[in-house]
Amino acid sequence: MMKRFLMILVMVSWCSVGYAGKGHVGLRSGEENKTFNELITNFNKYLDASSFESIDDYCDSITPMNLRYFIEMANCWYEEEIRLLKQYDLWYENLNDILHTTYKRLFNASRELQTLIARRGFRQKDVDSFEEARKNLMLSWYKRSKDEYKKFSTNLNNMVNSGKE
């Protein structure tokens, strides 16, 4: 009974972490930025669809509550991000590499927390440390993916414009 209660507390903390800094990528003025703006508009739609709350709610609804809960939540997050990137036609090598690196780090942090809980029981400081690491990983993913996609969109925009001249 106590283990189940502790798992519920941990699960609630997984789903309650808020994230800032996921804002949209800004558009550019001028007809010469038409391609850039089209690409970025699509990327911003992806950002809207990939909210932490909706992905966490979905993953939580399908993830069994057991000792592998955190690992399964990390797996589910990764699969959902892949699905959304493909849905918005954003699935390309550089972005995939950034996502996979983030996933590996999240998976390892999840495994470490689950190992700590299994070894010494629930400790709030372990969960707090995990949540901080998770928050930083997610913020890093969005910052790095935005930077990468801006660079990609700029390069493609420049190629289109150079072909017009």
ZAMARGU-4260 file (C-alpha; in steps of 0.2 Angstrom, whole numbers, plus 5000, padded with zeros to 4 digits):
<rodrens>
0) 5000/5000/5000 | 5014/5012/5005 | 5023/5008/4988 | 5008/5012/4978 | 5005/5028/4987
5) 5023/5033/4984 | 5022/5029/4966 | 5006/5040/4965 | 5016/5054/4973 | 5030/5052/4960
10) 5018/5051/4946 | 5009/5067/4950 | 5026/5076/4951 | 5030/5069/4934 | 5015/5077/4926
15) 5015/5093/4936 | 5031/5100/4930 | 5028/5116/4920 | 5040/5123/4907 | 5043/5140/4901
20) 5053/5145/4886 | 5044/5135/4873 | 5038/5150/4863 | 5036/5152/4845 | 5050/5156/4832
25) 5048/5173/4825 | 5044/5177/4807 | 5053/5189/4796 | 5047/5203/4786 | 5049/5205/4767
30) 5044/5195/4752 | 5062/5188/4752 | 5058/5178/4768 | 5043/5169/4761 | 5050/5152/4761
35) 5058/5155/4779 | 5041/5161/4785 | 5031/5146/4778 | 5043/5133/4786 | 5043/5142/4803
40) 5024/5144/4803 | 5024/5125/4801 | 5037/5123/4815 | 5027/5134/4826 | 5011/5123/4823
45) 5022/5108/4829 | 5027/5118/4845 | 5008/5120/4848 | 5004/5102/4846 | 5019/5096/4856
50) 5014/5103/4873 | 5021/5094/4888 | 5004/5094/4896 | 4995/5085/4882 | 5010/5072/4879
55) 5011/5069/4898 | 4993/5066/4899 | 4992/5054/4885 | 5008/5045/4891 | 5001/5044/4908
60) 4985/5037/4902 | 4993/5022/4893 | 5008/5019/4905 | 5006/5006/4918 | 5010/5011/4936
65) 5025/5000/4941 | 5043/5001/4944 | 5047/5005/4925 | 5035/5019/4925 | 5048/5033/4923
70) 5056/5023/4909 | 5040/5020/4900 | 5035/5038/4901 | 5052/5043/4893 | 5049/5030/4879
75) 5031/5037/4877 | 5037/5055/4876 | 5050/5050/4863 | 5038/5041/4852 | 5025/5055/4853
80) 5038/5068/4848 | 5043/5057/4833 | 5025/5055/4828 | 5022/5074/4829 | 5039/5078/4820
85) 5033/5067/4806 | 5015/5074/4806 | 5022/5091/4803 | 5035/5085/4790 | 5050/5090/4801
90) 5058/5073/4802 | 5076/5076/4796 | 5093/5071/4802 | 5099/5085/4812 | 5083/5087/4822
95) 5082/5068/4824 | 5099/5068/4831 | 5095/5082/4844 | 5079/5073/4849 | 5088/5056/4851
100) 5101/5063/4862 | 5088/5071/4873 | 5079/5055/4874 | 5094/5045/4879 | 5098/5058/4893
105) 5080/5057/4899 | 5080/5038/4898 | 5096/5037/4909 | 5089/5050/4921 | 5073/5040/4923
110) 5082/5024/4925 | 5093/5031/4938 | 5078/5038/4948 | 5069/5021/4947 | 5085/5012/4953
115) 5086/5024/4968 | 5068/5021/4972 | 5070/5002/4971 | 5086/5003/4982 | 5082/5015/4996
120) 5063/5019/4994 | 5055/5035/4989 | 5064/5051/4994 | 5057/5068/4989 | 5075/5075/4986
125) 5078/5061/4973 | 5062/5065/4964 | 5065/5084/4965 | 5082/5081/4957 | 5075/5071/4943
130) 5062/5084/4940 | 5075/5098/4938 | 5085/5087/4926 | 5069/5083/4916 | 5064/5101/4915
135) 5082/5106/4909 | 5082/5092/4896 | 5065/5098/4889 | 5070/5116/4889 | 5086/5111/4880
140) 5077/5101/4867 | 5065/5115/4863 | 5079/5128/4862 | 5091/5117/4852 | 5077/5111/4840
145) 5071/5129/4837 | 5089/5135/4834 | 5092/5120/4822 | 5076/5123/4812 | 5079/5142/4811
150) 5096/5138/4803 | 5088/5125/4792 | 5074/5137/4786 | 5087/5151/4784 | 5098/5140/4773
155) 5083/5134/4762 | 5076/5151/4761 | 5093/5158/4755 | 5094/5143/4742 | 5077/5148/4735
160) 5081/5166/4734 | 5098/5163/4725 | 5088/5153/4712 | 5077/5167/4708 | 5091/5179/4704
</rodrens>
